[in-house]
Amino acid sequence: MGLQTNLIRDLEPAVAVELDRHLAVARAWYPHEYVPWSEGRTFAGPLNGDAYEAKDSKLSAVAQDALVLNLLTEDNLPSYHTEIAITMGRDGAWGTWVERWTAEEARHAIAIRDYLMATRGTDPRELEDLRMAHMQLGFQTDYDKDMLHTVAYVSFQELATRISHRNTGKLSEDPICEDLLTRVALDENLHMLFYRNLIGKAIELEPNAAMRAIVDVVRDFQMPGHGMPGFGRKSVNIALAGVYDLQLHLDEVLAPVLRAWRIWELETLSDDGQIARTELAGILDQLRVEADTFVEKREAYFAKQLARGIQPKSLAFSS
């Protein structure tokens, strides 16, 4: 048996422990309780309602971008489930986790879409067209069904998604939206802890292979929605707004997860693992340079906006 097959078998007890821990702390919640249904009214179409108009939305353009991007990312759950189920298998504790994770994740798109429809927060026809286009693209990892790389990826990605949801709620300036996305973010944090702890165990069993997977993921990391139509424009607007940018990625995603794994203190690495860790340090240094450059450009952009009498709409802005 290969390394991946052996690890899936050897990690099964750790998966069972993490599954039990997750089930003990996770709390049921109901998307319909977070949606202001009384604000809703029928849209134009077969039911002869009112056509959507841009003025219907109380959300800023960048808040709409952030919510739509977050929602479309959550919409692609069928592809994520397929990738994880193929990679980890559907037997034993692995399979039980995959199905539980999928069921919890499904609530996120339900809740966010219902909020947007009830509040007329965005153009419903445009949103549906984007959903169709995005889901037909599907999603595949770059790691050829490699369990270690996949679990390392979702360890970072779940935390990144949590931060994106949390900051989108703040940017919305709507307490209802913020409460909803805070609830969603709590799920994402629990999912991150499951995957992060699993990689921690993998580091004990196969430190060199785990280190290589971590380095590859950090170097090539992209959010799961990166292939959706309009992702580039929306992601730039979101980064300018401080919802999710490279500095947040470094400080609030990469740094705490790597610290939890005690990457820099590991003494069990052979030459290959030590080479990978040195490579990781170089990657982080380069990302820091890129993050600093972006922050400087954002500040210059805000200064120009202010000079034109435009107040930036951003969590990153301070006058």
C-alpha positions as CSV (number, residue, x, y, z in Angstrom):
1,M,0.0,0.0,0.0
2,G,1.2,3.5,-0.7
3,L,1.8,6.3,1.8
4,Q,-1.7,7.9,1.2
5,T,-3.5,4.6,1.7
6,N,-1.6,3.8,4.8
7,L,-2.2,7.3,6.2
8,I,-5.9,7.1,5.6
9,R,-6.0,3.8,7.5
10,D,-3.6,5.1,10.3
11,L,-5.5,8.3,10.8
12,E,-8.9,6.6,11.1
13,P,-8.7,6.7,15.0
14,A,-7.8,10.4,14.9
15,V,-10.8,11.0,12.6
16,A,-13.1,9.2,15.0
17,V,-11.8,11.3,17.9
18,E,-12.2,14.6,16.0
19,L,-15.6,13.6,14.8
20,D,-16.8,12.9,18.4
21,R,-15.3,16.2,19.6
22,H,-17.0,18.1,16.7
23,L,-20.4,16.5,17.4
24,A,-20.1,17.3,21.1
25,V,-19.5,21.1,20.5
26,A,-21.5,21.7,17.3
27,R,-25.0,23.2,17.9
28,A,-28.0,22.9,15.6
29,W,-29.2,26.1,14.0
30,Y,-32.0,26.9,11.5
31,P,-31.4,29.1,8.5
32,H,-35.0,30.3,8.3
33,E,-34.6,31.9,11.8
34,Y,-31.9,34.3,10.5
35,V,-33.8,35.7,7.5
36,P,-36.1,38.8,7.7
37,W,-39.0,37.3,5.8
38,S,-41.3,40.2,6.5
39,E,-39.1,42.4,4.3
40,G,-39.7,40.2,1.2
41,R,-42.1,40.7,-1.7
42,T,-42.8,38.8,-4.9
43,F,-40.4,39.4,-7.9
44,A,-41.5,40.0,-11.4
45,G,-42.2,36.8,-13.4
46,P,-45.0,34.2,-13.5
47,L,-46.4,35.5,-10.2
48,N,-46.6,39.1,-11.5
49,G,-44.5,40.7,-8.7
50,D,-42.3,43.8,-8.7
51,A,-39.1,43.8,-10.9
52,Y,-35.8,44.1,-9.0
53,E,-34.3,47.6,-9.1
54,A,-30.8,48.5,-7.9
55,K,-32.3,51.0,-5.4
56,D,-34.0,48.0,-3.7
57,S,-30.8,46.9,-2.1
58,K,-29.6,48.6,1.1
59,L,-26.1,47.0,0.6
60,S,-23.2,48.9,-0.9
61,A,-21.8,47.6,-4.2
62,V,-18.8,46.1,-2.5
63,A,-20.9,44.4,0.2
64,Q,-23.0,42.9,-2.6
65,D,-19.8,41.6,-4.3
66,A,-18.7,40.0,-1.1
67,L,-22.0,38.4,-0.3
68,V,-22.4,37.1,-3.9
69,L,-18.9,35.7,-4.0
70,N,-19.3,34.0,-0.6
71,L,-22.7,32.6,-1.7
72,L,-21.5,31.3,-5.1
73,T,-18.5,29.7,-3.3
74,E,-20.9,27.9,-1.0
75,D,-23.1,26.9,-3.9
76,N,-20.4,24.6,-5.3
77,L,-20.8,22.1,-2.4
78,P,-21.7,19.1,-4.7
79,S,-18.2,19.4,-6.3
80,Y,-16.5,19.8,-2.9
81,H,-18.3,16.8,-1.5
82,T,-17.2,14.7,-4.5
83,E,-13.6,15.8,-4.2
84,I,-13.4,15.1,-0.5
85,A,-15.4,11.8,-0.6
86,I,-13.1,10.5,-3.4
87,T,-10.0,11.6,-1.5
88,M,-10.9,10.4,2.0
89,G,-13.4,7.6,1.2
90,R,-16.9,7.1,2.5
91,D,-16.2,4.2,4.9
92,G,-15.9,4.3,8.7
93,A,-15.3,7.6,10.5
94,W,-14.0,9.2,7.4
95,G,-17.3,8.7,5.6
96,T,-19.3,9.7,8.6
97,W,-17.4,13.0,8.8
98,V,-17.7,13.7,5.0
99,E,-21.5,13.4,5.2
100,R,-21.8,15.4,8.4
101,W,-19.6,18.2,7.0
102,T,-21.6,18.3,3.8
103,A,-24.9,18.6,5.7
104,E,-23.6,21.4,7.8
105,E,-22.1,23.3,4.8
106,A,-25.4,23.0,2.9
107,R,-27.0,25.4,5.4
108,H,-24.7,28.2,4.4
109,A,-25.9,28.7,0.8
110,I,-29.5,28.3,1.9
111,A,-29.3,31.0,4.5
112,I,-27.3,33.5,2.5
113,R,-29.5,33.2,-0.6
114,D,-32.7,33.5,1.5
115,Y,-31.4,36.6,3.1
116,L,-30.5,38.2,-0.3
117,M,-33.9,37.3,-1.8
118,A,-35.9,38.5,1.2
119,T,-34.1,41.8,1.4
120,R,-33.7,42.3,-2.4
121,G,-30.0,42.5,-1.6
122,T,-28.9,41.8,-5.2
123,D,-30.3,41.2,-8.7
124,P,-31.9,37.7,-8.5
125,R,-31.6,37.0,-12.2
126,E,-28.0,37.9,-12.4
127,L,-27.3,35.8,-9.3
128,E,-29.0,32.8,-10.8
129,D,-27.1,33.2,-14.0
130,L,-23.9,33.3,-12.1
131,R,-24.8,30.3,-10.0
132,M,-25.6,28.2,-13.1
133,A,-22.3,29.3,-14.8
134,H,-20.2,28.6,-11.7
135,M,-21.7,25.2,-10.8
136,Q,-21.3,24.0,-14.4
137,L,-17.6,24.7,-14.1
138,G,-17.4,22.5,-11.0
139,F,-14.4,22.3,-8.8
140,Q,-11.3,20.1,-8.7
141,T,-8.3,20.3,-6.4
142,D,-4.9,20.6,-7.9
143,Y,-3.6,17.6,-5.9
144,D,-4.8,14.6,-7.8
145,K,-6.9,13.1,-5.0
146,D,-4.0,13.3,-2.6
147,M,-5.4,13.2,1.0
148,L,-2.6,15.0,2.7
149,H,-2.6,17.9,0.3
150,T,-6.4,18.1,0.4
151,V,-6.7,18.1,4.2
152,A,-3.9,20.7,4.4
153,Y,-5.7,22.9,1.9
154,V,-9.1,22.8,3.7
155,S,-7.3,23.5,7.0
156,F,-6.4,26.9,5.6
157,Q,-9.5,27.3,3.4
158,E,-12.0,26.8,6.1
159,L,-10.4,29.5,8.2
160,A,-10.1,31.8,5.2
161,T,-13.8,31.4,4.5
162,R,-14.7,32.1,8.2
163,I,-12.8,35.4,8.0
164,S,-14.4,36.3,4.7
165,H,-17.9,35.7,6.1
166,R,-17.2,37.5,9.3
167,N,-15.8,40.6,7.6
168,T,-18.6,40.6,5.0
169,G,-21.1,40.8,7.8
170,K,-19.3,43.8,9.2
171,L,-19.1,45.5,5.9
172,S,-22.9,45.0,5.2
173,E,-23.8,47.5,8.0
174,D,-26.9,45.4,8.6
175,P,-27.1,43.7,12.0
176,I,-29.3,40.9,10.6
177,C,-26.7,40.1,7.9
178,E,-23.9,40.3,10.4
179,D,-25.6,37.9,12.8
180,L,-26.3,35.5,10.0
181,L,-22.7,35.5,8.7
182,T,-21.4,35.2,12.3
183,R,-23.4,32.0,12.6
184,V,-22.0,30.7,9.3
185,A,-18.5,31.6,10.4
186,L,-18.9,29.5,13.6
187,D,-19.5,26.4,11.4
188,E,-16.4,27.2,9.3
189,N,-14.3,27.5,12.4
190,L,-15.3,24.1,13.7
191,H,-14.6,22.6,10.3
192,M,-11.1,24.2,10.3
193,L,-10.4,22.8,13.8
194,F,-11.3,19.3,12.5
195,Y,-8.9,19.4,9.5
196,R,-6.2,21.3,11.4
197,N,-6.1,18.7,14.1
198,L,-6.0,15.9,11.6
199,I,-2.9,17.4,9.9
200,G,-1.4,17.8,13.4
201,K,-1.7,14.0,13.8
202,A,-0.4,13.4,10.3
203,I,2.7,15.4,11.2
204,E,3.3,13.0,14.0
205,L,3.0,10.0,11.7
206,E,4.6,11.3,8.5
207,P,6.3,14.6,9.2
208,N,8.2,14.9,5.9
209,A,5.2,14.1,3.7
210,A,3.0,16.4,5.8
211,M,5.5,19.2,5.5
212,R,5.7,18.9,1.8
213,A,1.9,19.0,1.5
214,I,1.7,22.1,3.7
215,V,4.4,23.9,1.6
216,D,2.7,23.1,-1.7
217,V,-0.6,24.3,-0.4
218,V,0.7,27.6,1.0
219,R,2.6,28.2,-2.3
220,D,-0.3,27.5,-4.6
221,F,-3.3,28.5,-2.4
222,Q,-6.4,29.9,-4.1
223,M,-9.9,30.3,-2.7
224,P,-12.3,27.6,-4.0
225,G,-14.4,30.2,-5.9
226,H,-11.4,31.4,-8.0
227,G,-12.8,30.0,-11.2
228,M,-16.2,31.7,-11.0
229,P,-17.2,34.3,-13.6
230,G,-16.2,37.8,-12.4
231,F,-14.1,36.5,-9.5
232,G,-11.1,38.7,-10.4
233,R,-13.1,42.0,-10.2
234,K,-15.0,41.0,-7.1
235,S,-11.9,39.7,-5.3
236,V,-10.0,43.0,-6.0
237,N,-13.0,45.0,-4.7
238,I,-13.1,42.8,-1.6
239,A,-9.4,43.1,-1.0
240,L,-9.6,46.9,-1.3
241,A,-12.5,46.8,1.2
242,G,-10.4,44.8,3.7
243,V,-12.8,41.9,3.7
244,Y,-10.1,39.5,2.6
245,D,-6.7,40.4,1.3
246,L,-3.1,39.0,1.4
247,Q,-2.3,40.6,4.7
248,L,-5.3,39.0,6.4
249,H,-4.4,35.7,4.7
250,L,-0.9,35.9,6.2
251,D,-1.8,37.1,9.7
252,E,-5.1,35.5,10.4
253,V,-4.9,32.3,8.3
254,L,-1.4,31.1,7.6
255,A,0.3,32.3,10.8
256,P,-2.2,30.8,13.4
257,V,-2.5,27.4,11.6
258,L,1.2,27.0,11.1
259,R,1.7,28.0,14.8
260,A,-0.8,25.4,15.9
261,W,1.2,22.8,14.0
262,R,4.4,24.0,15.6
263,I,6.0,24.0,12.2
264,W,9.1,25.9,13.2
265,E,9.8,23.8,16.3
266,L,9.6,20.4,14.6
267,E,12.6,18.2,15.3
268,T,11.4,15.1,13.5
269,L,12.1,16.2,10.0
270,S,14.7,14.5,7.8
271,D,16.7,16.4,5.1
272,D,13.7,16.5,2.7
273,G,11.4,17.9,5.4
274,Q,13.9,20.5,6.5
275,I,14.4,21.6,2.8
276,A,10.6,21.9,2.6
277,R,10.4,24.0,5.8
278,T,13.2,26.3,4.5
279,E,11.2,26.7,1.3
280,L,8.1,27.6,3.3
281,A,10.0,30.4,5.1
282,G,11.0,31.8,1.7
283,I,7.4,31.6,0.4
284,L,6.1,33.5,3.5
285,D,8.8,36.2,3.1
286,Q,7.7,36.8,-0.5
287,L,4.0,36.8,0.4
288,R,4.8,39.4,3.1
289,V,6.5,41.6,0.5
290,E,3.5,41.3,-1.8
291,A,1.1,42.1,1.1
292,D,3.0,45.2,2.1
293,T,3.0,46.4,-1.5
294,F,-0.7,45.9,-1.8
295,V,-1.4,47.8,1.4
296,E,0.7,50.7,0.2
297,K,-1.2,50.8,-3.1
298,R,-4.5,50.6,-1.3
299,E,-3.6,53.5,0.9
300,A,-2.6,55.6,-2.1
301,Y,-5.9,54.7,-3.8
302,F,-7.8,55.8,-0.7
303,A,-5.9,59.1,-0.6
304,K,-6.9,59.7,-4.2
305,Q,-10.5,58.9,-3.4
306,L,-10.5,61.3,-0.5
307,A,-9.0,64.0,-2.6
308,R,-11.9,63.6,-5.0
309,G,-14.3,63.9,-2.1
310,I,-15.2,60.2,-2.1
311,Q,-15.3,58.4,1.3
312,P,-13.9,54.9,0.8
313,K,-16.2,52.0,1.7
314,S,-13.8,49.8,3.5
315,L,-13.0,48.0,6.7
316,A,-9.4,48.7,6.0
317,F,-10.0,52.5,5.7
318,S,-9.2,54.8,8.6
319,S,-9.4,58.6,8.3
